[in-house]
C-alpha cells in the first residue's frame, strides 16, 4: 500500500461519523442509482479496510488510519459488532474478545498484559526472576509490594535512605511521593515501594528519563521490536539529592510530563526540526549529546535491549496462556505498543521504572506530532494490515471449509505438521518485515539465547497456577502404567475369570494339565521308589496331554501355590457344609441328566463324586509320598487312589446306581415338562437361588450354573 507519511498532522482531526449519501445527487434513472450503490458497496468491502476507533481518544490514531491508510473508520463499539478488520483501543483486551475474532482481524493489545502494565505485577514478576538470577535481573530498583511485604520493607529504614512510593495502578505521576520515614506510610494501603536512585544522569543539571516505544507482535514465540525514536522527558527544576527539605518537590524528582508541563519553567518544543530544545526532547538527540560527551551509547543501547527482552521473558508464559487463538499459526492477530520508562544513572546504567500498556499519544507539541504519527504508521505497516493479506486469509479459510464439506470431517494436524506450518508462516513474516520495518529494529529473536530465563519463568508460572502438580501427577500415572505393563509382560499372564468364555477356557486348561506339579526332588524320589519294584498306578499321568491351542490357557500362575491353600479350603468347606451339600445335589442331578441324554457320559467307569469327597481324596493321596497323583481330565474326573480306595469306590458306585434307577423316571418326566432341563441344562435358577450365610469378601454367588468361588477352589465341575 502506498503510504503518504509526508502529510502534516497539526494535532487535530475530525471525522464525520455519517457516511456520505449518494442519494443527494440526481441521476437520470433508478438503474444508475443502483449501479452507484453497488459500486460503493464493492468499494467499502473490497478496497477499504474497516478500522474501529470507537474506544480511542487520540486524534493521531484516527488521522493515520483515515488519511494515510485510507481506512474506513468505524465508531460502533467493537464488542458489539464484528465486521471490522483492525481495531485500536485505549483499554485492555479480554481473552473472550480475542476468542470471538476472525483470523484476518487484528487488535492492538494482548490479553494478560496487566502482568507488565500494573506496577505491583511487574515488581512481583521481576522479584521472582531476581531470586534465581540476581546478577542478570539487577536492572530495576529494589521493590516491595505493600502491605504484603510491609514487615520486610520496614526493616530497610534506619539509615539515610529515600524511598519512592507509587499506587499500584495509577499513571501520569498521580499519588507518587518520596519518604524517609516509615511513619508516613499507612500499613494497610496498597503501594509499590522502590529504592530511590540518588545519582541519576543529568543533562543541563536536570533529571530526565526516556520513554522508549517497544512493539511486541508475537508471544508464542516472542517477537519484539524497538522503535529507534522516542522521547526524553526532563524535570523542570535543577536536581538536588533528596533530603528532608526537598522530598515534596515533585518537579525536581519526578520526570512525568503530566506533572512538569504545568510548571512555569516548562519549555515547549515549537519546531519538530529542533528536537534538542525544551523539557521534552527526542531520544535520538539525547543519545547524540551523550556521544558528544564521549559516553558509550552503543553499550547503553545494548543494555537497554537486554533489559527489555528479560522483562518480557518474565511474563511470556502468562501472555501465551491468554493468547487462546490456537489456529493462528502466523502469530499475528495481536500487537501492542508499550512505553518503557528508562532511567539512567551517572555510571550509564539503565534502570526500568515502569511499563505502560497504553502510552500517551497526546500531541501537544510538533515533536509529539511527528514522532507519534510515524510510530503508528510504521506499526500498521509492520503488522501487514492491508486488503491483500485479508483476502488471502479469508480464501485460506474458505478452502479449509470446502475440504471439510467434501470429506465430511475436520482435518486434524499433527504436532509436526503444525510446527512446519508455523515455520512457513514465520519465514514469510521475516521476509516481509525485513523490507517493511520502517524505523523499527528487531531485538528478539536475536543471536543471544534467553532460553534459561524463559524456562524459569515457565516454572514459576506453573508453580503459581498448579500446572506443575497436574503435570507431575500425569507423568507419575503414565510411569506407573508403563511399569505395570512391563511387569505384566515379564511375569506369567494371569487368568481373568470375568467372562464366561474365559472361564470355560480356564477350566479346559485345568482339566488337561496337572493341577499340582511335583517338585523335582519329589519326582526323583518317586522314580527311586518305582525302580525298587513298587508298581506304578495304572491311571497315573506321566505327561501333560495335548490340547487345542484355542482352549488352552497356561497354568503357570498356579504352580507356585502350596499345599496349605488346599488345606485351608478343606477347613472352609467343612464350615460351609450346608451350602456344599446343595451343590452336591445339583452336581448329582446334572451328571444324571447328562448320563441319560448324551453319549459322552455313557462310558464305562464313570465316576460321580461330590466336591468334598474329591478334595478329601486329594488330601489323602498327597499325604502318601508319590503313591498317588491327582489329575483332572476333560471327560473323566477320576481321583487316583490306592487299591483300598478303589474297592470303596466300587461299593459307592453300586449304591449310587441303585439310587439312579429310582429317580431316572421322575427326571425324565420333569424334562418333558421343563424345556430348560434338556441337554444337561440346569434347573430353573429361582428354585436353586442360594443366599450364602457367610460369603467371603468380594464374593457374589452367581445365578445357575453355580460356580464355586475361585479364591477358595482349585477346580470347577462341569
BAMAR-988146 format. One record per residue (C-alpha): residue in three letters; x, y, z. Coordinates in steps of 0.2 Angstrom, whole numbers, padded with zeros to 4 digits, always signed. Layout:
BEGIN
AlaXYZ/...
//
This chain:
BEGIN
Unk+0000+0000+0000/Unk+0007+0017-0005/Unk+0009+0027+0011/Unk+0008+0046+0012/Unk+0018+0049+0028/Unk+0023+0067+0022/Unk+0005+0073+0026/Unk+0007+0085+0040/Unk-0003+0082+0056/Unk-0006+0098+0066/Unk-0013+0089+0082/Unk-0032+0090+0077/Unk-0043+0078+0067/Unk-0061+0077+0065/Unk-0070+0064+0055/Unk-0089+0063+0051/Unk-0097+0048+0058/Unk-0110+0049+0045/Unk-0107+0041+0028/Unk-0109+0052+0013/Unk-0126+0050+0005/Unk-0126+0047-0014/Unk-0144+0050-0015/Unk-0142+0069-0014/Unk-0137+0069-0032/Unk-0149+0067-0046/Unk-0147+0053-0058/Unk-0156+0050-0075/Unk-0164+0034-0069/Unk-0165+0022-0055/Unk-0154+0010-0064/Unk-0140+0022-0062/Unk-0143+0024-0044/Unk-0142+0006-0041/Unk-0126+0005-0051/Unk-0119+0018-0040/Unk-0124+0010-0024/Unk-0117-0007-0030/Unk-0101+0002-0034/Unk-0100+0010-0017/Unk-0103-0007-0008/Unk-0089-0015-0018/Unk-0078-0001-0014/Unk-0081-0002+0005/Unk-0079-0021+0006/Unk-0065-0025-0006/Unk-0054-0009-0007/Unk-0056-0001+0010/Unk-0052-0010+0027/Unk-0063-0005+0042/Unk-0054+0002+0057/Unk-0064+0003+0073/Unk-0059+0018+0083/Unk-0074+0018+0095/Unk-0063+0016+0110/Unk-0048+0028+0107/Unk-0047+0046+0111/Unk-0032+0051+0102/Unk-0034+0060+0085/Unk-0017+0055+0079/Unk-0023+0037+0078/Unk-0039+0042+0068/Unk-0028+0053+0057/Unk-0016+0039+0052/Unk-0030+0027+0048/Unk-0040+0039+0038/Unk-0028+0050+0029/Unk-0013+0039+0027/Unk-0020+0021+0025/Unk-0037+0026+0019/Unk-0046+0015+0031/Unk-0065+0017+0034/Unk-0067+0022+0052/Unk-0080+0014+0062/Unk-0087+0021+0078/Unk-0098+0007+0084/Unk-0091-0002+0100/Unk-0080-0016+0094/Unk-0088-0028+0107/Unk-0105-0026+0099/Unk-0100-0028+0080/Unk-0088-0040+0072/Unk-0086-0033+0054/Unk-0071-0023+0057/Unk-0053-0028+0051/Unk-0042-0018+0063/Unk-0046-0011+0080/Unk-0037+0002+0090/Unk-0042+0003+0108/Unk-0035+0013+0123/Unk-0040-0001+0136/Unk-0035-0019+0140/Unk-0042-0033+0129/Unk-0050-0048+0137/Unk-0047-0066+0131/Unk-0065-0068+0127/Unk-0064-0054+0114/Unk-0049-0062+0106/Unk-0059-0079+0105/Unk-0073-0070+0095/Unk-0061-0063+0082/Unk-0058-0070+0065/Unk-0041-0075+0058/Unk-0039-0059+0047/Unk-0044-0047+0061/Unk-0030-0038+0072/Unk-0031-0028+0088/Unk-0018-0018+0096/Unk-0017-0026+0113/Unk-0013-0043+0121/Unk-0024-0051+0134/Unk-0014-0053+0150/Unk-0003-0038+0148/Unk-0008-0032+0165/Unk+0007-0043+0171/Unk+0018-0029+0164/Unk+0007-0014+0165/Unk+0002-0014+0183/Unk+0016-0009+0194/Unk+0013-0022+0208/Unk+0013-0037+0195/Unk+0028-0030+0186/Unk+0038-0029+0203/Unk+0032-0046+0209/Unk+0037-0055+0192/Unk+0054-0046+0192/Unk+0057-0051+0210/Unk+0054-0069+0207/Unk+0066-0069+0192/Unk+0079-0060+0203/Unk+0079-0073+0216/Unk+0085-0086+0203/Unk+0096-0073+0193/Unk+0102-0060+0205/Unk+0115-0053+0194/Unk+0106-0054+0177/Unk+0090-0046+0185/Unk+0098-0031+0193/Unk+0091-0018+0181/Unk+0077-0012+0192/Unk+0077-0003+0209/Unk+0073-0015+0223/Unk+0055-0016+0225/Unk+0042-0021+0239/Unk+0023-0024+0237/Unk+0014-0016+0251/Unk+0005-0021+0263/Unk+0011-0039+0259/Unk+0029-0035+0262/Unk+0027-0022+0274/Unk+0037-0030+0288/Unk+0052-0033+0276/Unk+0051-0015+0270/Unk+0050-0008+0287/Unk+0067-0016+0291/Unk+0075-0005+0277/Unk+0073+0011+0287/Unk+0086+0017+0299/Unk+0099+0024+0288/Unk+0099+0039+0276/Unk+0088+0030+0263/Unk+0075+0038+0252/Unk+0060+0028+0245/Unk+0048+0032+0232/Unk+0030+0025+0233/Unk+0018+0023+0219/Unk+0000+0017+0219/Unk-0002+0000+0211/Unk-0012+0006+0195/Unk-0010+0024+0193/Unk-0002+0034+0179/Unk+0004+0051+0175/Unk+0013+0053+0192/Unk-0003+0053+0202/Unk-0001+0048+0220/Unk+0018+0047+0220/Unk+0028+0053+0234/Unk+0045+0052+0242/Unk+0048+0047+0260/Unk+0062+0043+0273/Unk+0051+0038+0287/Unk+0040+0023+0290/Unk+0028+0033+0300/Unk+0022+0042+0284/Unk+0016+0026+0276/Unk-0001+0018+0280/Unk+0002-0001+0283/Unk-0015-0005+0276/Unk-0014+0004+0259/Unk-0008-0003+0243/Unk+0008+0004+0236/Unk+0023-0001+0226/Unk+0039+0005+0236/Unk+0056+0007+0227/Unk+0073+0012+0232/Unk+0076+0030+0225/Unk+0091+0031+0213/Unk+0101+0045+0221/Unk+0113+0048+0207/Unk+0104+0049+0191/Unk+0112+0055+0175/Unk+0109+0074+0172/Unk+0108+0085+0157/Unk+0109+0103+0160/Unk+0108+0100+0178/Unk+0091+0092+0176/Unk+0085+0074+0180/Unk+0077+0065+0165/Unk+0070+0048+0159/Unk+0067+0040+0142/Unk+0051+0035+0135/Unk+0055+0021+0123/Unk+0042+0013+0112/Unk+0043-0006+0111/Unk+0032-0016+0099/Unk+0028-0034+0104/Unk+0020-0043+0089/Unk+0020-0061+0095/Unk+0020-0070+0111/Unk+0022-0088+0105/Unk+0037-0087+0101/Unk+0041-0069+0107/Unk+0044-0056+0094/Unk+0050-0039+0100/Unk+0054-0023+0090/Unk+0062-0007+0097/Unk+0057+0009+0089/Unk+0073+0019+0086/Unk+0065+0036+0091/Unk+0057+0040+0107/Unk+0055+0054+0120/Unk+0066+0061+0133/Unk+0056+0069+0147/Unk+0065+0082+0159/Unk+0061+0088+0176/Unk+0058+0107+0177/Unk+0069+0111+0192/Unk+0088+0109+0195/Unk+0091+0092+0203/Unk+0097+0091+0221/Unk+0100+0075+0230/Unk+0084+0071+0241/Unk+0084+0077+0259/Unk+0071+0081+0272/Unk+0068+0098+0264/Unk+0065+0094+0246/Unk+0056+0077+0247/Unk+0040+0086+0242/Unk+0047+0095+0227/Unk+0040+0083+0213/Unk+0046+0094+0199/Unk+0063+0090+0204/Unk+0062+0072+0207/Unk+0049+0066+0195/Unk+0050+0067+0176/Unk+0032+0064+0172/Unk+0026+0076+0158/Unk+0009+0077+0166/Unk+0017+0084+0182/Unk+0030+0096+0174/Unk+0020+0103+0160/Unk+0010+0114+0172/Unk+0026+0121+0179/Unk+0030+0139+0174/Unk+0048+0134+0170/Unk+0042+0121+0157/Unk+0048+0125+0139/Unk+0038+0118+0125/Unk+0046+0112+0109/Unk+0039+0123+0094/Unk+0049+0115+0080/Unk+0050+0097+0075/Unk+0066+0100+0067/Unk+0074+0106+0083/Unk+0072+0091+0094/Unk+0085+0095+0107/Unk+0076+0110+0114/Unk+0064+0111+0128/Unk+0060+0100+0143/Unk+0053+0086+0131/Unk+0066+0081+0118/Unk+0069+0067+0106/Unk+0078+0052+0112/Unk+0090+0052+0097/Unk+0095+0070+0101/Unk+0099+0064+0119/Unk+0110+0050+0113/Unk+0119+0061+0101/Unk+0123+0073+0115/Unk+0130+0058+0126/Unk+0140+0053+0111/Unk+0147+0071+0110/Unk+0152+0069+0128/Unk+0161+0053+0124/Unk+0149+0041+0133/Unk+0147+0023+0126/Unk+0130+0025+0119/Unk+0131+0008+0110/Unk+0134-0001+0126/Unk+0120+0008+0134/Unk+0108+0003+0120/Unk+0113-0015+0121/Unk+0110-0015+0140/Unk+0093-0007+0136/Unk+0088-0020+0123/Unk+0094-0034+0135/Unk+0083-0026+0149/Unk+0068-0026+0138/Unk+0070-0044+0132/Unk+0072-0050+0150/Unk+0057-0041+0156/Unk+0046-0049+0143/Unk+0054-0066+0147/Unk+0047-0065+0165/Unk+0029-0064+0158/Unk+0030-0074+0142/Unk+0020-0089+0149/Unk+0006-0078+0155/Unk+0004-0069+0138/Unk+0005-0086+0129/Unk-0008-0093+0141/Unk-0020-0079+0137/Unk-0017-0080+0119/Unk-0030-0093+0115/Unk-0031-0092+0096/Unk-0023-0109+0093/Unk-0027-0109+0074/Unk-0017-0093+0072/Unk-0001-0101+0066/Unk+0005-0084+0059/Unk+0006-0077+0077/Unk+0000-0060+0071/Unk-0018-0057+0077/Unk-0012-0046+0092/Unk+0001-0032+0094/Unk+0005-0019+0107/Unk+0015-0003+0108/Unk+0022-0002+0126/Unk+0030+0013+0134/Unk+0046+0008+0143/Unk+0051+0021+0156/Unk+0070+0020+0157/Unk+0081+0030+0170/Unk+0100+0031+0168/Unk+0112+0034+0182/Unk+0128+0043+0182/Unk+0138+0027+0178/Unk+0127+0025+0162/Unk+0117+0010+0169/Unk+0099+0009+0164/Unk+0085+0005+0176/Unk+0067+0000+0172/Unk+0055+0011+0181/Unk+0038+0005+0174/Unk+0029-0001+0158/Unk+0014+0007+0151/Unk+0002-0004+0141/Unk-0006+0012+0134/Unk+0007+0025+0132/Unk+0000+0043+0129/Unk-0002+0048+0111/Unk-0007+0066+0115/Unk+0001+0078+0103/Unk+0004+0095+0112/Unk+0020+0099+0103/Unk+0026+0097+0085/Unk+0039+0084+0092/Unk+0025+0073+0098/Unk+0015+0075+0082/Unk+0030+0070+0071/Unk+0036+0055+0082/Unk+0019+0048+0086/Unk+0012+0049+0069/Unk+0026+0040+0061/Unk+0026+0027+0076/Unk+0008+0022+0072/Unk+0011+0022+0053/Unk+0026+0011+0054/Unk+0017-0001+0066/Unk+0002-0003+0054/Unk+0014-0006+0040/Unk+0024-0019+0050/Unk+0009-0028+0055/Unk+0004-0030+0037/Unk-0013-0023+0038/Unk-0020-0022+0020/Unk-0033-0029+0009/Unk-0022-0042+0000/Unk-0017-0050+0017/Unk-0035-0050+0022/Unk-0041-0059+0006/Unk-0028-0072+0007/Unk-0033-0077+0025/Unk-0051-0077+0020/Unk-0048-0088+0005/Unk-0037-0100+0015/Unk-0052-0102+0027/Unk-0064-0105+0013/Unk-0053-0118+0006/Unk-0052-0127+0023/Unk-0071-0126+0024/Unk-0073-0133+0007/Unk-0062-0148+0011/Unk-0072-0151+0027/Unk-0088-0152+0017/Unk-0081-0163+0004/Unk-0073-0175+0016/Unk-0086-0174+0030/Unk-0073-0171+0044/Unk-0061-0158+0050/Unk-0043-0161+0046/Unk-0033-0164+0061/Unk-0015-0159+0060/Unk-0001-0167+0070/Unk+0011-0158+0081/Unk+0024-0160+0067/Unk+0013-0153+0054/Unk+0008-0138+0065/Unk+0026-0135+0068/Unk+0030-0135+0049/Unk+0016-0123+0046/Unk+0022-0111+0059/Unk+0039-0111+0052/Unk+0032-0107+0035/Unk+0022-0093+0041/Unk+0037-0087+0051/Unk+0048-0087+0036/Unk+0035-0077+0026/Unk+0034-0065+0040/Unk+0053-0062+0041/Unk+0054-0059+0023/Unk+0040-0046+0024/Unk+0046-0037+0040/Unk+0064-0036+0034/Unk+0058-0025+0020/Unk+0044-0015+0029/Unk+0050-0012+0047/Unk+0052+0007+0044/Unk+0061+0014+0059/Unk+0059-0002+0070/Unk+0073-0013+0075/Unk+0070-0032+0078/Unk+0078-0035+0095/Unk+0071-0053+0098/Unk+0074-0066+0092/Unk+0092-0062+0092/Unk+0109-0071+0092/Unk+0109-0072+0111/Unk+0100-0086+0119/Unk+0087-0082+0133/Unk+0080-0099+0135/Unk+0085-0101+0153/Unk+0075-0086+0158/Unk+0060-0092+0148/Unk+0061-0109+0156/Unk+0062-0102+0173/Unk+0048-0091+0170/Unk+0038-0105+0164/Unk+0042-0115+0180/Unk+0037-0100+0191/Unk+0020-0099+0181/Unk+0017-0117+0183/Unk+0020-0117+0202/Unk+0009-0102+0204/Unk-0006-0110+0194/Unk-0003-0128+0200/Unk+0000-0134+0182/Unk+0016-0142+0188/Unk+0007-0153+0200/Unk-0006-0159+0187/Unk+0008-0162+0175/Unk+0019-0172+0188/Unk+0003-0182+0193/Unk+0000-0186+0174/Unk+0019-0191+0172/Unk+0018-0202+0188/Unk+0002-0211+0182/Unk+0010-0214+0165/Unk+0026-0221+0173/Unk+0015-0232+0184/Unk+0006-0239+0169/Unk+0022-0242+0160/Unk+0030-0251+0175/Unk+0014-0261+0177/Unk+0014-0266+0158/Unk+0032-0270+0158/Unk+0030-0281+0174/Unk+0015-0290+0166/Unk+0025-0294+0151/Unk+0039-0301+0161/Unk+0028-0311+0173/Unk+0016-0326+0168/Unk+0000-0320+0162/Unk-0014-0320+0175/Unk-0031-0328+0171/Unk-0045-0316+0172/Unk-0061-0325+0176/Unk-0073-0311+0171/Unk-0081-0318+0156/Unk-0090-0335+0155/Unk-0080-0339+0139/Unk-0064-0335+0148/Unk-0069-0346+0162/Unk-0073-0361+0152/Unk-0056-0360+0143/Unk-0048-0359+0161/Unk-0057-0375+0166/Unk-0052-0383+0150/Unk-0034-0380+0153/Unk-0035-0386+0171/Unk-0043-0402+0165/Unk-0029-0406+0153/Unk-0015-0401+0164/Unk-0008-0407+0181/Unk-0016-0397+0195/Unk-0002-0399+0207/Unk+0015-0401+0198/Unk+0028-0411+0208/Unk+0044-0404+0213/Unk+0060-0411+0205/Unk+0065-0418+0222/Unk+0049-0427+0224/Unk+0049-0433+0207/Unk+0066-0441+0209/Unk+0061-0449+0225/Unk+0046-0456+0216/Unk+0057-0463+0202/Unk+0068-0471+0215/Unk+0053-0480+0223/Unk+0047-0486+0206/Unk+0064-0493+0202/Unk+0064-0503+0219/Unk+0050-0513+0212/Unk+0034-0504+0218/Unk+0020-0505+0205/Unk+0015-0489+0196/Unk-0003-0484+0197/Unk-0012-0489+0182/Unk-0021-0472+0179/Unk-0006-0461+0183/Unk-0002-0447+0171/Unk+0016-0445+0166/Unk+0015-0431+0154/Unk+0003-0417+0150/Unk-0009-0422+0137/Unk-0010-0412+0121/Unk-0024-0399+0120/Unk-0031-0387+0107/Unk-0022-0370+0107/Unk-0039-0362+0107/Unk-0044-0370+0123/Unk-0028-0370+0132/Unk-0023-0357+0145/Unk-0006-0358+0153/Unk-0007-0363+0171/Unk+0009-0356+0177/Unk+0001-0345+0190/Unk-0005-0360+0200/Unk+0012-0368+0200/Unk+0018-0358+0215/Unk+0003-0362+0226/Unk+0007-0373+0241/Unk-0002-0387+0249/Unk-0008-0375+0263/Unk-0021-0367+0252/Unk-0030-0384+0249/Unk-0029-0387+0267/Unk-0037-0370+0271/Unk-0050-0374+0258/Unk-0054-0391+0266/Unk-0057-0382+0283/Unk-0068-0369+0274/Unk-0079-0382+0266/Unk-0082-0391+0282/Unk-0089-0374+0289/Unk-0099-0372+0273/Unk-0107-0389+0274/Unk-0125-0385+0271/Unk-0121-0375+0255/Unk-0110-0388+0248/Unk-0122-0402+0251/Unk-0134-0392+0240/Unk-0120-0390+0227/Unk-0118-0409+0228/Unk-0136-0412+0224/Unk-0136-0400+0209/Unk-0120-0408+0203/Unk-0128-0426+0205/Unk-0143-0421+0196/Unk-0134-0413+0182/Unk-0122-0428+0180/Unk-0138-0439+0180/Unk-0146-0429+0166/Unk-0130-0430+0155/Unk-0129-0448+0158/Unk-0146-0451+0151/Unk-0146-0438+0137/Unk-0128-0438+0130/Unk-0116-0451+0123/Unk-0102-0443+0132/Unk-0107-0449+0149/Unk-0111-0467+0144/Unk-0093-0473+0146/Unk-0088-0487+0157/Unk-0080-0482+0174/Unk-0089-0465+0175/Unk-0086-0458+0192/Unk-0098-0446+0201/Unk-0091-0439+0217/Unk-0095-0424+0227/Unk-0083-0410+0229/Unk-0080-0413+0247/Unk-0076-0432+0243/Unk-0064-0427+0229/Unk-0055-0414+0239/Unk-0053-0426+0253/Unk-0046-0439+0241/Unk-0034-0427+0235/Unk-0028-0423+0253/Unk-0027-0441+0257/Unk-0017-0445+0241/Unk-0005-0431+0244/Unk-0001-0437+0261/Unk+0007-0453+0254/Unk+0023-0450+0246/Unk+0021-0452+0227/Unk+0009-0466+0229/Unk-0005-0456+0221/Unk-0006-0441+0209/Unk-0020-0430+0206/Unk-0026-0426+0189/Unk-0042-0419+0180/Unk-0047-0424+0163/Unk-0060-0416+0152/Unk-0072-0431+0151/Unk-0067-0441+0166/Unk-0064-0433+0183/Unk-0055-0448+0191/Unk-0046-0447+0208/Unk-0031-0459+0208/Unk-0031-0469+0223/Unk-0024-0485+0231/Unk-0032-0502+0229/Unk-0041-0500+0245/Unk-0049-0483+0239/Unk-0054-0492+0223/Unk-0063-0505+0232/Unk-0073-0492+0242/Unk-0077-0483+0227/Unk-0084-0498+0218/Unk-0096-0500+0233/Unk-0101-0482+0232/Unk-0104-0483+0214/Unk-0116-0498+0216/Unk-0126-0489+0229/Unk-0127-0473+0218/Unk-0133-0484+0203/Unk-0147-0491+0213/Unk-0152-0473+0218/Unk-0152-0468+0200/Unk-0164-0482+0194/Unk-0176-0475+0207/Unk-0175-0456+0201/Unk-0172-0458+0182/Unk-0191-0460+0178/Unk-0196-0445+0188/Unk-0182-0435+0180/Unk-0187-0440+0163/Unk-0205-0434+0166/Unk-0198-0417+0173/Unk-0188-0415+0157/Unk-0203-0416+0147/Unk-0212-0403+0157/Unk-0197-0392+0158/Unk-0188-0387+0142/Unk-0174-0379+0152/Unk-0169-0396+0158/Unk-0165-0403+0141/Unk-0147-0407+0136/Unk-0139-0405+0153/Unk-0146-0388+0157/Unk-0148-0383+0175/Unk-0164-0382+0184/Unk-0173-0366+0185/Unk-0162-0353+0194/Unk-0177-0347+0205/Unk-0178-0365+0213/Unk-0159-0365+0217/Unk-0156-0347+0220/Unk-0145-0348+0235/Unk-0140-0335+0248/Unk-0124-0339+0257/Unk-0124-0335+0276/Unk-0106-0330+0277/Unk-0099-0326+0259/Unk-0081-0322+0258/Unk-0077-0304+0254/Unk-0080-0298+0237/Unk-0089-0315+0233/Unk-0106-0315+0224/Unk-0115-0331+0221/Unk-0120-0331+0203/Unk-0136-0337+0196/Unk-0136-0355+0189/Unk-0125-0363+0183/Unk-0117-0361+0201/Unk-0099-0358+0202/Unk-0088-0361+0217/Unk-0078-0346+0222/Unk-0061-0345+0213/Unk-0051-0339+0228/Unk-0055-0355+0238/Unk-0056-0368+0225/Unk-0044-0376+0213/Unk-0055-0383+0200/Unk-0073-0382+0194/Unk-0085-0396+0190/Unk-0094-0395+0173/
//
